Amino acid sequence: MSGFWDAIGDYWWLIFVLGGSIGGVARGIGAWNERRAQRRLERYRIKQEASVARAEAQSRGRVDAAAVQAELAAAVAEHERADATWFAYETDLATLLDYPMLVDLREPLTESFHRDRSRAELLRPSPDSVDHAAVRSYRDAVHAYSTSLAVAEQEARRRRRSDFNPLEQERLARAQRLLALAMNDAASGEERRQAYARARSELDGLIALPTAGSAALERRVQAAIAAE
């Protein structure tokens, strides 16, 4: 054993030679460990940032979808109000004859509102749509329809039957009375049928009654006749 320590004693100077190398290795290992720890922290930071970004994007998506749905609901409500205004004329043919301009497609204002009405209906998206571009196009079309209808209605009320000569105005007045009789549930089916036929004859060459309103009235007249 003493020989071992004697040998060590003979090479004590190696401590200074090897000490620097061992220290360098230790420092290298420490630096590597530190870099590895930093890389782990960086990967964790990136992962956390990505997770936050995804959450924010999902949140924005939900907010955007809700905003689009709210915009669509407002457009649909405006569309329904405009339709209700028009359907009140379309289904009450006797009242419509007070404002015949609303069915005279030779009038630019009338043609415009009927065209805008068709376009708004064509562009109506599905109720659950979140396509902002489609909803925006629909909203704009509905606004155009609502506006053009209001303008046409105002002008029709201002002009009433003034576009027609005295004889034509008399025909419109007779047709209006006949249509009122045709829509009167107290009248007999045959009376209503004859009144409707005469009203159509009076209006021939003057104005064309709306298809939906005419069809609804014809069904009511036929039902009255069948019930007798």
DOVEXPA-443690 format. One record per residue: residue in three letters; x, y, z of N, C-alpha, C, O, CB in turn. Coordinates in steps of 0.1 Angstrom, whole numbers, padded with zeros to 4 digits, always signed. Glycine has a CB too. Layout:
N
ALAXYZXYZXYZXYZXYZ;...
This chain:
228
MET+0008-0012+0000+0000+0000+0000+0009+0012+0000+0005+0022-0007-0009+0000+0012;SER+0019+0012+0007+0028+0023+0008+0035+0026-0006+0038+0037-0009+0039+0021+0018;GLY+0036+0015-0014+0041+0016-0027+0032+0025-0036+0036+0033-0044+0044+0003-0034;PHE+0019+0023-0034+0009+0031-0042+0010+0045-0039+0011+0054-0048-0005+0026-0039;TRP+0011+0048-0026+0012+0062-0022+0025+0068-0026+0026+0080-0029+0009+0064-0007;ASP+0035+0059-0026+0048+0064-0031+0047+0068-0045+0053+0078-0050+0059+0054-0028;ALA+0040+0060-0053+0039+0063-0067+0031+0075-0070+0034+0083-0078+0032+0051-0075;ILE+0020+0077-0062+0012+0089-0062+0021+0101-0059+0020+0112-0065+0000+0089-0053;GLY+0029+0099-0049+0038+0110-0045+0047+0114-0056+0051+0126-0058+0045+0107-0033;ASP+0052+0104-0064+0061+0107-0075+0054+0115-0086+0061+0122-0093+0067+0094-0080;TYR+0040+0113-0087+0033+0120-0098+0024+0131-0093+0013+0134-0099+0026+0110-0107;TRP+0028+0137-0082+0019+0148-0077+0017+0159-0086+0007+0166-0085+0024+0153-0064;TRP+0026+0161-0095+0025+0172-0104+0014+0171-0115+0010+0180-0121+0038+0174-0111;LEU+0009+0158-0116-0002+0156-0126-0015+0163-0122-0024+0165-0130-0004+0141-0128;ILE-0016+0165-0109-0028+0172-0104-0030+0185-0111-0041+0189-0115-0028+0174-0089;PHE-0019+0192-0113-0020+0205-0119-0023+0204-0134-0030+0212-0140-0007+0213-0117;VAL-0018+0193-0140-0020+0191-0155-0035+0187-0157-0041+0192-0166-0010+0180-0160;LEU-0039+0177-0149-0052+0171-0152-0063+0180-0146-0075+0179-0150-0053+0157-0146;GLY-0060+0187-0136-0070+0195-0129-0077+0205-0138-0089+0207-0137-0063+0203-0117;GLY-0069+0211-0147-0075+0221-0156-0085+0214-0166-0095+0219-0169-0064+0228-0164;SER-0080+0202-0170-0089+0194-0180-0102+0190-0173-0113+0191-0179-0082+0182-0185;ILE-0101+0185-0161-0112+0180-0154-0122+0192-0151-0134+0191-0153-0109+0173-0141;GLY-0116+0203-0148-0124+0215-0145-0131+0220-0158-0143+0224-0158-0115+0227-0140;GLY-0124+0219-0169-0130+0223-0182-0142+0214-0186-0152+0218-0190-0120+0222-0193;VAL-0139+0200-0183-0150+0191-0186-0162+0194-0177-0174+0194-0182-0146+0177-0184;ALA-0160+0197-0164-0171+0200-0155-0178+0212-0159-0190+0213-0159-0165+0201-0141;ARG-0170+0223-0163-0177+0235-0168-0185+0233-0180-0196+0238-0182-0166+0246-0170;GLY-0180+0224-0190-0187+0221-0202-0200+0214-0199-0210+0217-0205-0178+0213-0211;ILE-0199+0204-0190-0211+0197-0186-0221+0207-0180-0233+0206-0183-0208+0186-0176;GLY-0217+0216-0171-0226+0225-0165-0232+0235-0176-0244+0237-0175-0218+0234-0155;ALA-0224+0239-0185-0229+0248-0195-0239+0240-0204-0250+0246-0208-0218+0253-0204;TRP-0237+0228-0207-0246+0220-0215-0259+0218-0208-0270+0219-0214-0240+0206-0218;ASN-0258+0215-0195-0270+0213-0187-0278+0226-0187-0291+0226-0187-0267+0209-0173;GLU-0271+0237-0186-0278+0250-0185-0285+0253-0199-0296+0258-0199-0268+0262-0182;ARG-0278+0250-0210-0284+0252-0223-0296+0243-0224-0306+0247-0230-0274+0250-0234;ARG-0295+0231-0220-0306+0221-0221-0318+0226-0213-0330+0226-0217-0302+0207-0216;ALA-0316+0232-0201-0326+0237-0193-0333+0249-0200-0345+0251-0199-0321+0241-0179;GLN-0324+0258-0206-0330+0269-0213-0338+0265-0225-0349+0271-0228-0318+0278-0218;ARG-0333+0254-0232-0341+0250-0243-0355+0244-0239-0365+0246-0245-0334+0239-0251;ARG-0355+0237-0227-0367+0232-0222-0377+0244-0218-0389+0243-0221-0365+0224-0209;LEU-0371+0254-0212-0379+0266-0209-0385+0273-0221-0396+0277-0222-0371+0276-0201;GLU-0376+0273-0232-0381+0280-0244-0392+0272-0251-0401+0277-0256-0369+0281-0254;ARG-0390+0258-0251-0401+0250-0257-0414+0251-0249-0425+0252-0255-0396+0235-0257;TYR-0413+0252-0236-0425+0254-0227-0431+0267-0230-0443+0268-0231-0421+0253-0212;ARG-0423+0278-0232-0428+0291-0234-0435+0291-0248-0446+0297-0249-0417+0302-0234;ILE-0429+0285-0258-0435+0285-0271-0448+0277-0271-0458+0281-0277-0426+0278-0282;LYS-0448+0266-0264-0460+0258-0263-0472+0266-0256-0483+0265-0260-0458+0245-0255;GLN-0468+0273-0245-0478+0281-0238-0483+0292-0247-0495+0295-0247-0472+0287-0226;GLU-0474+0299-0254-0479+0310-0263-0488+0304-0274-0498+0311-0278-0466+0317-0270;ALA-0485+0293-0280-0493+0286-0290-0507+0283-0284-0517+0285-0291-0486+0274-0296;SER-0507+0278-0272-0520+0275-0265-0528+0287-0263-0540+0287-0265-0517+0267-0252;VAL-0522+0298-0259-0529+0310-0257-0534+0316-0270-0545+0321-0271-0520+0321-0250;ALA-0526+0315-0280-0530+0320-0293-0542+0312-0299-0551+0318-0304-0518+0319-0304;ARG-0542+0299-0297-0553+0291-0301-0566+0294-0294-0577+0296-0299-0550+0276-0299;ALA-0564+0296-0281-0576+0300-0272-0582+0314-0277-0594+0316-0277-0572+0300-0258;GLU-0572+0323-0279-0577+0336-0284-0584+0336-0298-0594+0342-0300-0565+0346-0285;ALA-0578+0327-0307-0584+0326-0320-0598+0320-0319-0608+0324-0326-0575+0317-0329;GLN-0599+0310-0310-0613+0303-0308-0622+0313-0302-0634+0314-0306-0611+0291-0299;SER-0618+0321-0293-0626+0331-0287-0631+0342-0297-0642+0345-0298-0619+0338-0275;ARG-0621+0346-0306-0625+0356-0316-0634+0350-0326-0644+0356-0331-0612+0360-0324;GLY-0633+0337-0329-0642+0330-0338-0656+0329-0332-0665+0332-0340-0637+0316-0341;ARG-0657+0327-0319-0670+0327-0313-0676+0340-0313-0688+0342-0316-0669+0321-0299;VAL-0668+0351-0310-0673+0364-0310-0678+0368-0324-0688+0374-0326-0663+0374-0305;ASP-0669+0365-0334-0673+0369-0348-0685+0362-0353-0694+0368-0359-0661+0365-0358;ALA-0687+0349-0349-0698+0341-0353-0711+0347-0347-0721+0348-0353-0697+0326-0350;ALA-0710+0351-0334-0721+0357-0327-0725+0370-0334-0737+0374-0335-0718+0359-0312;ALA-0715+0378-0338-0717+0391-0344-0724+0389-0358-0733+0397-0361-0704+0399-0346;VAL-0720+0379-0365-0726+0377-0378-0740+0372-0376-0749+0376-0384-0718+0366-0386;GLN-0743+0363-0366-0756+0359-0364-0765+0370-0360-0777+0371-0363-0756+0348-0353;ALA-0760+0380-0352-0768+0391-0347-0771+0400-0359-0782+0405-0360-0760+0400-0337;GLU-0762+0402-0368-0764+0410-0380-0774+0403-0389-0783+0410-0395-0751+0412-0388;LEU-0774+0390-0390-0783+0383-0398-0797+0384-0392-0807+0386-0400-0779+0368-0399;ALA-0798+0383-0379-0811+0384-0373-0818+0398-0375-0830+0399-0377-0810+0381-0357;ALA-0809+0408-0375-0814+0422-0377-0819+0423-0391-0829+0429-0394-0803+0432-0374;ALA-0812+0417-0401-0815+0418-0415-0829+0410-0417-0837+0415-0425-0804+0413-0424;VAL-0830+0399-0411-0842+0391-0413-0854+0398-0407-0865+0398-0413-0841+0377-0406;ALA-0852+0405-0396-0863+0413-0390-0867+0424-0399-0879+0427-0401-0859+0418-0376;GLU-0858+0431-0405-0861+0442-0415-0868+0436-0427-0877+0442-0432-0848+0449-0419;HIS-0863+0424-0431-0869+0418-0443-0884+0415-0440-0893+0417-0449-0862+0405-0447;GLU-0887+0409-0428-0900+0405-0425-0909+0418-0424-0921+0417-0427-0900+0398-0412;ARG-0904+0429-0419-0912+0441-0418-0916+0446-0432-0927+0450-0434-0904+0452-0410;ALA-0906+0446-0441-0909+0450-0455-0919+0441-0461-0928+0446-0468-0896+0451-0463;ASP-0917+0428-0459-0927+0418-0465-0941+0420-0460-0951+0420-0467-0922+0404-0462;ALA-0942+0423-0447-0955+0425-0440-0962+0437-0446-0974+0437-0449-0954+0427-0425;THR-0954+0448-0449-0960+0460-0455-0965+0457-0469-0976+0461-0473-0949+0471-0456;TRP-0957+0449-0477-0961+0446-0491-0973+0436-0491-0983+0438-0498-0950+0440-0499;PHE-0972+0426-0482-0983+0416-0482-0996+0422-0478-1007+0417-0482-0979+0404-0473;ALA-0996+0432-0470-1009+0439-0466-1016+0444-0478-1028+0444-0479-1006+0450-0456;TYR-1008+0449-0488-1014+0454-0500-1017+0442-0509-1028+0441-0515-1004+0463-0508;GLU-1008+0433-0510-1010+0421-0520-1022+0413-0517-1028+0408-0526-0997+0413-0519;THR-1025+0411-0504-1036+0403-0500-1049+0410-0498-1060+0404-0497-1033+0395-0488;ASP-1049+0423-0498-1061+0431-0497-1063+0439-0510-1059+0451-0511-1061+0441-0485;LEU-1068+0432-0520-1069+0437-0534-1077+0450-0534-1074+0459-0542-1074+0427-0543;ALA-1088+0451-0526-1096+0462-0527-1089+0475-0522-1090+0485-0528-1109+0460-0518;THR-1081+0473-0512-1073+0485-0507-1062+0488-0517-1059+0500-0519-1067+0482-0493;LEU-1056+0478-0523-1046+0480-0533-1050+0489-0544-1042+0497-0549-1041+0467-0538;LEU-1063+0489-0548-1068+0497-0559-1068+0512-0555-1070+0520-0564-1082+0493-0563;ASP-1066+0515-0542-1065+0529-0539-1051+0534-0543-1049+0546-0545-1067+0531-0524;TYR-1041+0525-0544-1027+0528-0547-1022+0520-0559-1013+0512-0557-1018+0527-0535;PRO-1029+0521-0570-1026+0512-0582-1011+0513-0587-1006+0504-0593-1035+0515-0593;MET-1004+0523-0583-0990+0524-0588-0982+0513-0583-0972+0509-0589-0984+0538-0583;LEU-0986+0507-0571-0978+0496-0565-0977+0484-0573-0969+0475-0571-0983+0493-0551;VAL-0987+0482-0583-0986+0470-0591-0985+0474-0606-0986+0466-0615-0999+0463-0590;ASP-0981+0486-0608-0979+0491-0622-0964+0490-0625-0957+0500-0621-0985+0505-0625;LEU-0959+0480-0631-0945+0477-0633-0939+0487-0644-0927+0486-0647-0943+0463-0637;ARG-0948+0495-0650-0943+0505-0660-0936+0517-0652-0929+0524-0657-0954+0510-0669;GLU-0940+0517-0639-0934+0528-0631-0920+0524-0626-0919+0513-0620-0944+0531-0619;PRO-0910+0532-0628-0897+0529-0623-0896+0526-0608-0889+0517-0604-0887+0540-0627;LEU-0903+0533-0600-0902+0531-0586-0908+0517-0582-0903+0510-0573-0909+0542-0578;THR-0919+0514-0589-0925+0501-0586-0916+0490-0591-0915+0480-0584-0939+0500-0593;GLU-0911+0491-0603-0902+0481-0608-0890+0479-0599-0885+0468-0597-0898+0484-0623;SER-0885+0490-0594-0873+0489-0586-0876+0482-0573-0868+0473-0569-0869+0503-0582;PHE-0887+0484-0566-0890+0477-0554-0893+0463-0556-0889+0454-0547-0901+0484-0546;HIS-0900+0459-0567-0902+0445-0570-0889+0438-0573-0887+0426-0569-0912+0444-0581;ARG-0880+0444-0580-0867+0438-0583-0859+0437-0570-0853+0426-0568-0859+0447-0593;ASP-0859+0447-0562-0851+0446-0549-0857+0435-0540-0850+0428-0533-0851+0459-0542;ARG-0870+0434-0540-0877+0424-0532-0872+0410-0536-0869+0401-0528-0892+0425-0533;SER-0872+0407-0549-0868+0394-0555-0853+0392-0551-0850+0380-0548-0870+0394-0570;ARG-0845+0402-0552-0831+0400-0549-0828+0397-0535-0820+0388-0531-0823+0413-0553;ALA-0835+0404-0526-0834+0401-0511-0838+0387-0508-0831+0380-0500-0842+0411-0503;GLU-0848+0382-0514-0853+0368-0512-0842+0358-0517-0840+0348-0511-0866+0366-0518;LEU-0837+0362-0529-0827+0353-0535-0814+0352-0526-0808+0341-0526-0824+0358-0549;LEU-0810+0363-0520-0798+0363-0512-0800+0359-0498-0790+0359-0490-0792+0377-0513;ARG-0812+0355-0494-0814+0351-0480-0806+0339-0476-0808+0328-0482-0829+0349-0477;PRO-0797+0340-0467-0788+0328-0463-0796+0319-0454-0807+0322-0449-0775+0333-0457;SER-0790+0308-0451-0796+0298-0441-0796+0305-0427-0787+0313-0424-0788+0285-0441;PRO-0805+0301-0419-0806+0308-0406-0794+0306-0397-0792+0315-0388-0818+0302-0398;ASP-0786+0296-0399-0774+0294-0390-0761+0299-0397-0750+0295-0393-0773+0280-0386;SER-0763+0306-0408-0751+0311-0415-0742+0320-0407-0746+0329-0400-0755+0318-0428;VAL-0729+0317-0408-0719+0326-0402-0709+0332-0413-0698+0336-0410-0711+0319-0391;ASP-0714+0331-0425-0706+0336-0437-0708+0351-0437-0719+0356-0441-0710+0329-0450;HIS-0698+0359-0432-0700+0373-0431-0703+0380-0444-0711+0389-0445-0688+0380-0425;ALA-0696+0376-0455-0698+0382-0468-0712+0379-0473-0719+0389-0478-0688+0376-0478;ALA-0717+0367-0471-0731+0364-0476-0741+0372-0468-0751+0377-0473-0734+0349-0475;VAL-0739+0373-0455-0748+0380-0446-0748+0395-0449-0759+0401-0449-0745+0378-0431;ARG-0736+0400-0452-0735+0414-0456-0742+0417-0469-0749+0427-0470-0720+0418-0457;SER-0741+0408-0479-0748+0410-0491-0763+0410-0489-0770+0418-0495-0743+0400-0501;TYR-0767+0400-0481-0782+0399-0478-0787+0412-0471-0797+0417-0474-0784+0387-0470;ARG-0779+0416-0461-0783+0428-0454-0785+0440-0463-0794+0448-0462-0773+0432-0443;ASP-0775+0442-0472-0776+0453-0481-0788+0452-0491-0795+0462-0494-0763+0454-0490;ALA-0791+0440-0495-0802+0438-0504-0815+0440-0497-0825+0446-0502-0802+0423-0509;VAL-0816+0436-0484-0828+0439-0476-0830+0453-0474-0841+0459-0475-0828+0431-0463;HIS-0819+0460-0471-0820+0475-0469-0825+0482-0482-0833+0491-0482-0807+0481-0465;ALA-0820+0477-0494-0824+0483-0506-0839+0480-0509-0847+0489-0513-0816+0477-0518;TYR-0844+0468-0506-0858+0465-0507-0867+0473-0498-0877+0479-0503-0860+0450-0504;SER-0863+0474-0486-0871+0482-0476-0872+0496-0480-0882+0502-0479-0865+0480-0462;THR-0860+0502-0484-0860+0516-0488-0868+0518-0501-0876+0528-0501-0846+0520-0491;SER-0867+0510-0511-0874+0512-0524-0889+0510-0522-0897+0517-0528-0868+0503-0534;LEU-0893+0501-0513-0907+0499-0510-0913+0511-0503-0924+0516-0507-0909+0486-0501;ALA-0906+0517-0494-0910+0529-0487-0912+0540-0496-0922+0548-0495-0901+0532-0475;VAL-0902+0542-0505-0903+0553-0515-0915+0551-0524-0923+0560-0527-0890+0554-0523;ALA-0917+0539-0529-0928+0536-0539-0941+0537-0531-0951+0543-0537-0926+0521-0544;GLU-0942+0533-0519-0954+0534-0512-0958+0549-0509-0970+0553-0511-0953+0527-0498;GLN-0948+0557-0506-0951+0571-0504-0956+0578-0516-0965+0586-0516-0938+0578-0499;GLU-0949+0575-0527-0954+0581-0540-0967+0576-0544-0975+0583-0550-0943+0577-0551;ALA-0970+0563-0542-0983+0557-0546-0994+0564-0538-1005+0566-0543-0983+0542-0544;ARG-0991+0566-0525-1002+0573-0517-1003+0587-0521-1014+0593-0520-0997+0572-0502;ARG-0993+0594-0526-0994+0607-0530-1002+0608-0543-1011+0617-0544-0980+0614-0532;ARG-1000+0599-0552-1006+0600-0565-1020+0593-0565-1028+0597-0573-0997+0594-0575;ARG-1022+0583-0557-1034+0575-0557-1038+0571-0571-1031+0564-0578-1045+0583-0550;ARG-1049+0576-0576-1054+0573-0590-1052+0584-0600-1058+0584-0611-1068+0568-0589;SER-1044+0594-0596-1043+0606-0605-1037+0603-0618-1038+0611-0628-1035+0616-0598;ASP-1030+0591-0620-1024+0588-0633-1034+0583-0643-1031+0582-0655-1013+0577-0631;PHE-1046+0580-0638-1057+0575-0647-1067+0586-0651-1069+0595-0643-1064+0563-0640;ASN-1072+0585-0663-1082+0595-0667-1096+0592-0660-1097+0582-0653-1084+0595-0682;PRO-1105+0601-0660-1118+0600-0653-1125+0586-0656-1130+0580-0646-1127+0611-0656;LEU-1125+0582-0668-1132+0569-0671-1125+0557-0665-1131+0548-0659-1133+0567-0686;GLU-1111+0558-0665-1104+0547-0659-1105+0547-0644-1106+0537-0638-1089+0549-0663;GLN-1106+0559-0638-1108+0560-0624-1122+0554-0620-1123+0548-0609-1107+0575-0619;GLU-1132+0556-0628-1145+0550-0625-1144+0535-0626-1150+0528-0618-1155+0555-0635;ARG-1136+0530-0635-1135+0515-0636-1127+0510-0624-1131+0499-0619-1127+0512-0649;LEU-1117+0517-0620-1110+0513-0608-1119+0513-0596-1119+0503-0587-1098+0522-0605;ALA-1128+0523-0594-1137+0524-0583-1147+0512-0584-1150+0506-0573-1145+0537-0583;ARG-1152+0509-0596-1162+0498-0597-1155+0484-0593-1160+0476-0586-1168+0497-0611;ALA-1143+0483-0598-1135+0471-0595-1133+0469-0580-1133+0458-0575-1122+0470-0603;GLN-1130+0481-0574-1127+0480-0559-1140+0476-0552-1139+0468-0543-1123+0494-0555;ARG-1152+0481-0556-1164+0477-0549-1167+0462-0551-1171+0455-0542-1176+0485-0554;LEU-1164+0457-0564-1167+0443-0567-1157+0434-0559-1161+0423-0555-1165+0441-0582;LEU-1145+0438-0558-1135+0430-0551-1139+0429-0536-1137+0419-0529-1121+0436-0552;ALA-1144+0440-0530-1148+0440-0517-1160+0430-0515-1160+0423-0505-1153+0455-0512;LEU-1169+0430-0524-1180+0420-0524-1174+0406-0525-1179+0397-0518-1190+0422-0535;ALA-1165+0404-0534-1159+0390-0536-1152+0386-0523-1151+0373-0521-1149+0391-0548;MET-1147+0395-0515-1140+0391-0503-1149+0390-0491-1145+0387-0480-1128+0401-0500;ASN-1162+0394-0493-1171+0394-0482-1177+0380-0479-1184+0374-0487-1183+0404-0485;ASP-1174+0375-0467-1178+0361-0464-1193+0361-0462-1199+0350-0462-1171+0357-0451;ALA-1200+0372-0460-1214+0372-0458-1222+0370-0471-1233+0366-0471-1219+0385-0452;ALA-1215+0372-0482-1221+0371-0496-1221+0356-0499-1213+0348-0494-1214+0379-0506;SER-1230+0352-0508-1231+0338-0513-1219+0335-0522-1212+0344-0527-1244+0335-0521;GLY-1216+0323-0523-1205+0319-0532-1206+0323-0546-1197+0328-0552-1203+0304-0532;GLU-1218+0322-0551-1221+0326-0565-1219+0342-0567-1214+0346-0576-1235+0322-0570;GLU-1224+0349-0557-1223+0364-0557-1208+0368-0557-1204+0377-0564-1230+0370-0545;ARG-1201+0361-0549-1186+0364-0548-1179+0360-0561-1170+0367-0566-1180+0356-0537;ARG-1183+0349-0567-1177+0345-0580-1180+0355-0591-1170+0359-0598-1182+0331-0584;GLN-1192+0359-0592-1196+0369-0602-1189+0382-0600-1184+0389-0609-1211+0371-0603;ALA-1188+0387-0587-1182+0399-0584-1167+0399-0588-1161+0409-0593-1183+0403-0569;TYR-1160+0388-0585-1146+0387-0588-1144+0387-0603-1135+0394-0608-1140+0374-0582;ALA-1153+0380-0610-1151+0379-0625-1153+0393-0631-1146+0397-0640-1161+0369-0631;ARG-1163+0401-0626-1166+0414-0631-1155+0424-0628-1151+0432-0635-1179+0419-0626;ALA-1149+0422-0616-1138+0430-0612-1126+0428-0621-1119+0438-0625-1134+0428-0597;ARG-1123+0416-0624-1112+0413-0633-1115+0419-0647-1105+0424-0653-1110+0398-0635;SER-1127+0419-0651-1131+0425-0664-1128+0440-0664-1123+0446-0673-1145+0422-0668;GLU-1132+0447-0653-1130+0461-0652-1116+0465-0652-1112+0475-0657-1137+0466-0639;LEU-1107+0456-0646-1093+0459-0645-1085+0456-0658-1073+0459-0659-1087+0452-0633;ASP-1091+0448-0666-1084+0444-0678-1079+0455-0686-1087+0464-0690-1093+0435-0687;GLY-1066+0456-0689-1060+0467-0696-1056+0478-0687-1049+0488-0692-1069+0471-0707;LEU-1060+0478-0675-1056+0489-0666-1044+0485-0657-1033+0491-0658-1068+0493-0657;ILE-1046+0475-0648-1035+0470-0640-1037+0455-0639-1047+0450-0641-1036+0477-0626;ALA-1026+0449-0635-1026+0435-0632-1026+0432-0617-1017+0437-0610-1014+0428-0639;LEU-1035+0425-0612-1035+0422-0598-1024+0413-0594-1020+0404-0602-1049+0416-0594;PRO-1019+0414-0582-1008+0405-0578-1012+0390-0578-1023+0387-0574-1003+0409-0563;THR-1003+0382-0583-1007+0368-0584-1011+0361-0571-1020+0354-0570-0995+0360-0590;ALA-1003+0364-0560-1006+0358-0548-1019+0362-0542-1027+0353-0537-0995+0361-0537;GLY-1022+0375-0543-1035+0380-0538-1047+0374-0546-1057+0370-0540-1035+0395-0538;SER-1045+0374-0559-1056+0368-0568-1058+0354-0565-1070+0349-0564-1052+0371-0582;ALA-1047+0346-0564-1049+0332-0561-1056+0329-0548-1064+0320-0546-1035+0325-0561;ALA-1052+0337-0537-1058+0336-0524-1073+0339-0525-1081+0332-0519-1051+0345-0514;LEU-1077+0349-0532-1091+0353-0533-1098+0342-0541-1110+0339-0537-1092+0367-0540;GLU-1093+0338-0551-1099+0327-0559-1102+0315-0551-1112+0308-0552-1091+0324-0572;ARG-1092+0311-0542-1094+0299-0534-1106+0302-0524-1114+0293-0521-1081+0296-0526;ARG-1106+0314-0518-1117+0317-0509-1131+0317-0516-1141+0312-0511-1115+0331-0503;VAL-1131+0322-0528-1144+0322-0536-1148+0307-0539-1160+0304-0537-1143+0330-0549;GLN-1139+0299-0543-1142+0285-0546-1146+0278-0534-1155+0269-0534-1130+0278-0552;ALA-1140+0281-0522-1144+0274-0510-1158+0278-0506-1166+0270-0501-1134+0278-0499;ALA-1161+0291-0508-1175+0296-0505-1185+0289-0514-1196+0285-0509-1176+0310-0507;ILE-1182+0287-0526-1191+0280-0536-1193+0266-0532-1204+0260-0532-1186+0281-0550;ALA-1182+0259-0528-1182+0245-0525-1190+0243-0512-1196+0232-0510-1168+0239-0523;ALA-1190+0253-0503-1197+0251-0490-1212+0253-0491-1219+0249-0481-1191+0261-0480;GLU-1217+0258-0502-1231+0260-0503-1239+0247-0507-1251+0247-0508-1234+0271-0514;
